[in-house]
Amino acid sequence: MARNKSKGTRLKVFSGREARLNRVVFKILEAKGLLIPYDVWLQIRGIKGYRHTEFPTIRRRMKALEHQHWIVQKGARPAKPGWDSTLYELTLRGKAALKLDEKNIDVFLQTAKDEQLLMLIDALSICTDSDT
């Protein structure tokens, strides 16, 4: 399910020690929608190479991704032990990161039409204007 290396643009969220697990969590949340950490863990356990990943690791990683605004809480649902568990959803920022991870910006710059390049310039200028 998850690649070890990115084909696209190199992003900080997909680099370093937690890169592989972040990518898997993003792909599961993108495919399945709203899930609690336990459901994500069950999905991850079914992937070769992640079978021995423990639940507290997944829960901790998802909390860190929420803190960095890659995923967001979207309500709660009853869990097996009897209390409510938080539902998580991938944010637009997370979805954009997955798309950039799949597509290389260099290839886009070489193959894009003028209208697409203008839209990219406008989007990037909006981002840099809001940073100042």
Residue frames relative to the residue before (quaternion, step in Angstrom):
aa qw qx qy qz dx dy dz
M 1.0000 0.0000 0.0000 0.0000 0.00 0.00 0.00
A 0.8055 0.2070 -0.1051 0.5452 3.61 0.73 -0.96
R 0.3985 -0.6972 0.5459 0.2391 3.50 -1.06 0.81
N 0.5056 -0.6294 0.4891 0.3301 3.53 -1.23 0.45
K 0.7952 0.1746 -0.0843 0.5745 3.56 1.05 -0.72
S 0.5165 -0.6481 0.4787 0.2897 3.51 -1.20 0.61
K 0.3440 -0.7013 0.5808 0.2290 3.54 -1.16 0.67
G 0.7364 0.4533 -0.2067 0.4578 3.54 1.16 -0.58
T 0.8150 -0.2121 0.2065 0.4982 3.47 -1.22 -0.72
R 0.4265 -0.7038 0.5094 0.2515 3.57 -0.94 0.89
L 0.0493 -0.8072 0.5875 -0.0276 3.56 -0.64 1.19
K 0.6019 -0.5971 0.4015 0.3463 3.55 -1.13 0.70
V 0.6380 0.5422 -0.3349 0.4322 3.60 0.99 -0.76
F 0.7445 0.3368 -0.1962 0.5420 3.59 1.18 -0.54
S 0.6137 0.4815 -0.3880 0.4910 3.56 1.01 0.80
G 0.7025 0.4554 -0.3331 0.4338 3.52 -1.17 0.48
R 0.8134 -0.3293 0.2177 0.4273 3.49 -1.38 -0.21
E 0.7668 0.3779 -0.1908 0.4826 3.57 0.95 -0.86
A 0.3443 0.7950 -0.4573 0.2008 3.61 1.27 0.04
R 0.6862 0.4911 -0.2993 0.4453 3.58 0.76 -0.99
L 0.6857 0.4782 -0.2893 0.4663 3.58 0.89 -0.90
N 0.6082 0.5415 -0.3501 0.4629 3.61 1.04 -0.72
R 0.6626 0.5139 -0.3072 0.4500 3.57 0.88 -0.96
V 0.6612 0.5006 -0.3080 0.4662 3.60 0.94 -0.86
V 0.6465 0.5079 -0.3213 0.4700 3.61 0.92 -0.86
F 0.6466 0.5180 -0.3211 0.4588 3.61 0.92 -0.87
K 0.6903 0.4851 -0.2916 0.4507 3.58 0.83 -0.96
I 0.6436 0.5077 -0.3284 0.4693 3.60 1.01 -0.73
L 0.6785 0.4768 -0.2990 0.4722 3.60 0.89 -0.86
E 0.6270 0.5235 -0.3428 0.4640 3.59 1.07 -0.65
A 0.7119 0.4652 -0.2597 0.4576 3.58 0.92 -0.90
K 0.7969 0.3489 -0.1548 0.4682 3.59 0.86 -0.95
G 0.4642 -0.6838 0.4561 0.3301 3.62 1.14 -0.39
L 0.8203 -0.1763 0.1615 0.5195 3.57 -0.98 -0.89
L 0.1237 0.7863 -0.5944 0.1142 3.57 -0.78 1.07
I 0.4027 -0.6516 0.5742 0.2890 3.54 -1.25 0.47
P 0.6745 -0.5098 0.3287 0.4209 3.63 -1.13 0.44
Y 0.6174 0.5517 -0.3511 0.4372 3.59 1.04 -0.69
D 0.6503 0.5063 -0.3116 0.4729 3.59 1.00 -0.83
V 0.6248 0.5225 -0.3327 0.4752 3.57 1.03 -0.78
W 0.6444 0.5244 -0.3149 0.4590 3.57 0.97 -0.86
L 0.6434 0.5177 -0.3236 0.4618 3.60 0.98 -0.82
Q 0.6484 0.5055 -0.3136 0.4751 3.59 1.02 -0.78
I 0.6653 0.5109 -0.2998 0.4544 3.58 0.94 -0.92
R 0.6265 0.5543 -0.3418 0.4283 3.60 0.99 -0.76
G 0.6585 0.5198 -0.3032 0.4519 3.58 1.16 -0.49
I 0.6153 0.5447 -0.3411 0.4565 3.59 1.27 -0.11
K 0.4897 -0.6641 0.4805 0.2973 3.55 -0.85 0.98
G 0.7600 0.3236 -0.2755 0.4917 3.54 -0.89 0.97
Y 0.7418 0.3358 -0.1966 0.5461 3.57 1.28 -0.28
R 0.3531 0.7885 -0.4550 0.2157 3.60 1.27 0.09
H 0.7564 0.3735 -0.2043 0.4966 3.59 1.05 -0.67
T 0.3786 0.7053 -0.5035 0.3252 3.58 1.22 0.38
E 0.3376 -0.7770 0.5015 0.1754 3.56 -0.72 1.05
F 0.6469 -0.5619 0.3740 0.3550 3.54 -1.22 0.64
P 0.6551 0.5010 -0.3503 0.4441 3.68 0.83 -0.76
T 0.5969 0.5556 -0.3615 0.4520 3.60 1.11 -0.57
I 0.6649 0.4912 -0.2952 0.4791 3.57 0.93 -0.90
R 0.6559 0.5133 -0.3145 0.4555 3.58 0.90 -0.90
R 0.6572 0.5062 -0.3001 0.4710 3.59 0.96 -0.88
R 0.6544 0.5106 -0.3115 0.4626 3.59 0.95 -0.87
M 0.6688 0.4952 -0.3038 0.4639 3.59 0.95 -0.85
K 0.6143 0.5240 -0.3458 0.4780 3.61 1.07 -0.65
A 0.6543 0.5029 -0.3115 0.4711 3.59 0.98 -0.83
L 0.6541 0.4991 -0.3128 0.4745 3.60 0.98 -0.79
E 0.6272 0.5127 -0.3383 0.4788 3.58 1.07 -0.65
H 0.6420 0.5276 -0.3173 0.4570 3.57 0.96 -0.84
Q 0.7099 0.4239 -0.2411 0.5082 3.60 1.10 -0.70
H 0.4712 -0.7201 0.3943 0.3224 3.61 1.35 0.15
W 0.3892 0.6911 -0.5117 0.3302 3.60 1.02 0.73
I 0.7603 0.1147 -0.0832 0.6340 3.57 1.19 -0.62
V 0.2075 -0.7870 0.5743 0.0882 3.55 -1.22 0.51
Q 0.4980 -0.6302 0.5040 0.3177 3.57 -1.20 0.58
K 0.0291 -0.7979 0.6019 -0.0145 3.55 -0.96 0.92
G 0.8176 -0.1917 0.0817 0.5368 3.55 0.63 1.10
A 0.3524 -0.7051 0.5725 0.2257 3.51 -1.36 -0.35
R 0.0819 -0.7707 0.6268 0.0801 3.51 -1.31 0.30
P 0.5935 -0.5817 0.4017 0.3848 3.59 -1.08 0.58
A 0.2294 -0.7529 0.6039 0.1258 3.54 -1.03 0.85
K 0.7311 -0.4596 0.2835 0.4170 3.56 -1.24 0.29
P 0.6879 0.4860 -0.3258 0.4294 3.66 0.81 -0.78
G 0.6557 -0.5520 0.3103 0.4113 3.61 1.17 -0.21
W 0.7000 0.3984 -0.3007 0.5108 3.62 1.12 -0.19
D 0.6101 -0.5668 0.4088 0.3732 3.54 -1.26 0.30
S 0.1794 -0.7581 0.6191 0.0992 3.53 -1.14 0.73
T 0.5228 -0.6745 0.4366 0.2846 3.56 -1.02 0.85
L 0.3062 -0.7213 0.5961 0.1751 3.54 -1.03 0.93
Y 0.1599 -0.7895 0.5887 0.0681 3.57 -0.96 0.91
E 0.0943 -0.7696 0.6306 0.0335 3.51 -1.22 0.69
L 0.5049 -0.6330 0.4972 0.3117 3.55 -1.15 0.65
T 0.3674 -0.7310 0.5280 0.2277 3.61 -0.86 0.92
L 0.6766 -0.4511 0.3703 0.4490 3.55 -1.30 0.09
R 0.6016 0.5610 -0.3410 0.4552 3.54 1.12 -0.72
G 0.6670 0.4956 -0.2860 0.4773 3.58 1.01 -0.83
K 0.6436 0.5113 -0.3167 0.4734 3.56 1.02 -0.81
A 0.6428 0.5127 -0.3177 0.4722 3.57 1.02 -0.79
A 0.6304 0.5327 -0.3305 0.4577 3.58 1.03 -0.77
L 0.6419 0.5109 -0.3276 0.4686 3.60 1.00 -0.76
K 0.6571 0.5024 -0.3134 0.4665 3.59 0.96 -0.83
L 0.6678 0.4837 -0.3030 0.4778 3.58 0.95 -0.82
D 0.6105 0.5499 -0.3427 0.4554 3.57 1.15 -0.59
E 0.6922 0.4607 -0.2681 0.4866 3.57 1.13 -0.64
K 0.7719 0.3177 -0.1564 0.5281 3.58 1.03 -0.75
N 0.3502 -0.7296 0.5539 0.1956 3.53 -0.94 0.91
I 0.4557 -0.7093 0.4694 0.2624 3.58 -0.76 1.03
D 0.5960 0.5669 -0.3647 0.4363 3.60 1.12 -0.59
V 0.6494 0.5013 -0.3094 0.4810 3.57 1.00 -0.85
F 0.6329 0.5321 -0.3290 0.4561 3.57 1.00 -0.82
L 0.6721 0.5052 -0.3047 0.4476 3.59 0.88 -0.92
Q 0.6903 0.4739 -0.2862 0.4659 3.59 1.05 -0.66
T 0.7783 0.3606 -0.1819 0.4808 3.60 1.04 -0.69
A 0.5378 0.6563 -0.4008 0.3456 3.62 1.19 -0.29
K 0.4542 -0.6510 0.5410 0.2781 3.52 -1.27 0.61
D 0.7113 -0.4768 0.3100 0.4132 3.56 -1.26 0.37
E 0.6461 0.5246 -0.3282 0.4467 3.60 0.96 -0.83
Q 0.6555 0.5064 -0.3076 0.4683 3.56 1.00 -0.84
L 0.6483 0.5113 -0.3152 0.4679 3.59 1.01 -0.78
L 0.6292 0.5226 -0.3326 0.4695 3.59 1.04 -0.72
M 0.6418 0.5117 -0.3215 0.4720 3.58 1.01 -0.79
L 0.6388 0.5175 -0.3202 0.4707 3.59 1.03 -0.78
I 0.6499 0.5108 -0.3128 0.4677 3.59 0.94 -0.87
D 0.6482 0.5122 -0.3153 0.4670 3.58 0.97 -0.86
A 0.6651 0.5002 -0.3039 0.4637 3.58 0.92 -0.91
L 0.6824 0.4769 -0.2929 0.4703 3.58 0.91 -0.84
S 0.6459 0.5074 -0.3339 0.4625 3.60 1.01 -0.68
I 0.6057 0.5342 -0.3529 0.4724 3.60 1.10 -0.63
C 0.6559 0.5133 -0.3092 0.4590 3.59 0.95 -0.88
T 0.7089 0.4480 -0.2785 0.4682 3.60 0.85 -0.86
D 0.6161 0.5418 -0.3507 0.4514 3.60 1.11 -0.55
S 0.6859 0.4751 -0.2879 0.4701 3.57 0.99 -0.76
D 0.6041 0.5677 -0.3589 0.4288 3.63 1.19 -0.40
T 0.6825 0.5062 -0.2920 0.4390 3.59 1.08 -0.64
